[in-house]
Amino acid sequence: MNPLEDLKKTYGKASIISASIIATLLIYFFCVELIRSQFKPFHGLLAFSEIQLLRYLFYGISVLEVLAIGLLRPALLKESPAEDPKMFLAKLSRVSIITLAFCEVPANLGFILFLIGGLYKDFLILLFLSLLTEVFYFPRFRDWEEKLRKRFLLSRFQGGTK
């Protein structure tokens, strides 16, 4: 296979996995809504006196985690001299999936806040932060194609694509 055919195949798999990761946010949302509807009013499962401290800690972790993704991605995508196009595409796929998995952290923390203290608004805020970062880092075919062309100086018309 030529590099552009490999790109289509690898991108297709990565985008399906990435979309599945994003779909888990809906599962969190529906779980929270189910809990809220079954246990009205839901005030959390624990009487935790330090919930405000935990809120600040979880918000801080979420912000740091989002910043860390932006800083670490370029290091993970660093070029390797012995890398061929197939290896490069595998790396792009791996980094995209790992990135989106890490983008789930704020939603997970929001879910924990909801379960512990019934903090619905905090859950929604952290869920939205996860959704924003996942949309931002979702793999885009044109970006992958451009990176592959730049890295390996491929012609725009190689492999029969326009």
N, C-alpha and C positions, 0 to 999 in steps of 0.2 A: 504494500500500500504506500501511496505517497503521503507526505506530511499533511496535506490539506484534507485528505480522506481520514487520516488518523485524528485530525483535529475535530472533524464532525462527529466521529464515533466517541471520542473521549469527552468532548463537550456535552454531547447528548446524555451520557451517563452521569456526568457531574451535575448537570442542570436538573435531572430527575431527583438525584439524591439531595441536592440543595433545596428544591421545592418541597421535598418530604420533610426536611428539617424545618422549613418555614411553617409547614402545615401543623407541626407540633404546637405552635403558638395557639392555633385554634383549639387544640385539645385542652391546653391549659385554660383557655378562656371558657370553654364549655364546662369543664370540671368546676371551675369557680362559680359559674352561674348555677350549676346543678346544686352545689353545696349551699349557695345563698338561697335558692328557692326551697330547699328541703329543711333548712335550719334557720328560718326567719325568726328573729334577727340573728345573724351569725356574728359572734364577737370573738371568734378564735377558739382554738382547742386548748390553749394553755393560758393560765393567768400569769403572764410574764411581766414582772414589774419594770424591767429595763427595755421595754419595746421601743421607746424612742431612741435609745442608744443603738439598738439593733437596726432600726430604720436608717440612722445616719451611717452606720457601718456598711449596710447593704447598698445604700446609694453611693457611698464612696468607692466601694469595691466595683460597682457597676460602671462608674465613670472611669476609674483607672483601667478597668478591663477593656473598655471601648478604646481608650487612648493607646493601650498596649497593643491592641490588634493593629492599629494604624502604624505603630512603630515597628512591630515585629514582622509584618507581612513582607516588606521589602527584603529583610534579611533572609526570610524563608525562600524567597524567589530569586535569591542571588545566583548569578550565572556560575556554572561549573564548566571548566575547560573541556572535559571529556564527555560532555552532554550531547546526545544526539536528539533529533526532534521528538522521538517517541519518549525518551526520558524526560525531556522538558515538558511535554504535554502531561505526563503522569505527575510531574511535580506541580504543575498548574492545577490539576484536578485535586490533588491531595491538599494543597494549600487552600483552595477554595472551600473544600468540605470542612477542613479543620477550622477555618475562619468562621464559617457559618455556625458550626457547633459551638464555638466560643461566644458567638453573638447571642446564644440562648441564655447565657449566664444571668443577665439582668431579669429575664422573665422567670427563671428558676428562683431567684432570690425574692422576687415579688410574690411568687406563689407561696414560698415559705412564710413571708410576712403575712400573707392572707390567712394561711392555715394557723399560724401561731397567734396572731392578734386580730384577725378579721379586718385587716387593713386593705379594703377593696380599692380605694383610690391609688394607693401605693402600688398595688398589683398592676392596675391599668397603666400607670406611668412607666413602670419598669417593663411591662409587656410591650408598650409602644416604643420604648427605647430599643428593645430587642428587634422589633419589627423594622424600625428605621435602619438600624445597622445591617440587618440581614438584606434588606432591599438595596442598600448602598453597596454591599460586598457581594451581591449575587453575581455569579459568573456571567459575563457578557461575551457573546460569540465574537463580536468585532474586536473587542479588547484582546481576546486570546489570539485571534487571527493576526492582529497587528504585532503583538509580542512575538509570535512565531516567525512572522516575516522579518521583523527587525533582527531577531536573534540569529536567524539562519539565512537571511538575505534571499528569501524566496520571491519569485516572480508573482505578480498579481494573477496571472493567467495560468500558472502551473497547476496541473491537475484538473483542468477543464472548468474551473470556477470563474465567474466573472467578477 
